[in-house]
Amino acid sequence: MSRYRISVEIDAPRAHVYDLFIDLTRMREWVGGVTSVTDVVGTPDQAGSTYVVHFGPMKSRTEVLVAERPTVFRTKFGTFLLRGESEAYFEDIQGRMTFPGVRALVVRKAGGQLLEQCPDV
């Protein structure tokens, strides 16, 4: 099992960074391999919204589970081969934004086999 810890300090207000992070038209800038986002129902700032992320010929349906501007963004994603959840936290430290990245990630194959889990850090 692998664990990932990402922390980035950005000299910008937390709300501004959060808004850019959930902007689906700019997802290609921060998620490697994304070729497009389609079939958007709702808006990413609302829990229950859905969209499809394309990685070349592969695609993954995504549902927004939690969207608490400007602190937390949590999604559930999946295909018939791979599925999981990701959660990003945005922290404000003296006017600078610290983005610790994905703090919880669970990836399962169809049928429930656990492939990878990164617990809250």
Secondary structure, DSSP 8 states (H G I E B T S, - for coil): -------EEESS-HHHHHHHHT-GGGGGGTSTT--EEEEEES-TTSTT-EEEEEETTEEEEEEEEEEETTTEEEEEEE-SS-EEEEEEEEEEETTEEEEEEEEEEEEE-TTS-EEEEE---
